[in-house]
Amino acid sequence: EAIGVPARSNGPAIDATGAGDAFAAGLIGALVDRPWPPDRVGLEAAMATAIELAGAVARAPGAQALVDGENGA
């Protein structure tokens, strides 16, 4: 079964370096405390979280740049 979650545009991508890794990390992080296997609603919510994180990374310049909300500490 295919599940699709649309991406929201919060601005243009500047540098996609690390966006795929950020997506994977966001997906795993959103699923780690949920029952396994996730139901459709839980998986869609986790995918939306992952998409949001990947988008934030793609909107930040440079592979090591900070994204909104990071303080660099």
SVG drawing of the C-alpha trace seen along z (x, -y; Angstrom):
<svg xmlns="http://www.w3.org/2000/svg" viewBox="-5 -31 34 35">
<polyline fill="none" stroke="black" stroke-width="0.4" points="0.0,0.0 1.4,-3.4 1.1,-6.3 1.8,-9.8 2.1,-12.9 2.4,-16.2 5.3,-18.6 4.5,-22.1 6.5,-24.8 8.1,-27.2 10.5,-28.6 12.9,-27.5 15.5,-24.8 19.0,-26.3 21.1,-23.3 19.8,-19.7 22.9,-18.3 21.7,-16.2 18.0,-16.5 17.6,-12.8 19.4,-12.0 17.3,-14.5 14.1,-12.9 15.3,-9.4 16.1,-10.8 12.8,-12.6 10.9,-9.5 12.7,-7.2 12.4,-9.8 8.7,-10.1 8.1,-6.4 10.5,-5.3 7.9,-5.6 4.9,-4.3 3.6,-0.8 5.1,1.3 4.0,1.6 2.6,-1.8 -1.0,-2.3 -1.6,-4.5 -2.4,-7.6 0.8,-7.2 2.9,-6.6 1.4,-9.7 2.1,-11.8 5.7,-10.5 6.2,-11.2 4.9,-14.8 7.4,-15.3 10.2,-13.9 9.2,-16.1 9.2,-19.2 12.7,-18.5 14.1,-17.6 12.6,-20.9 14.2,-22.9 17.6,-21.4 17.2,-22.1 16.4,-25.7 19.6,-26.2 22.8,-27.2 25.7,-24.7 25.8,-21.2 26.8,-22.4 24.6,-25.4 22.1,-25.8 18.4,-25.4 15.6,-27.4 15.5,-26.6 19.1,-25.5 21.3,-27.6 24.7,-26.2 25.6,-25.3"/>
</svg>
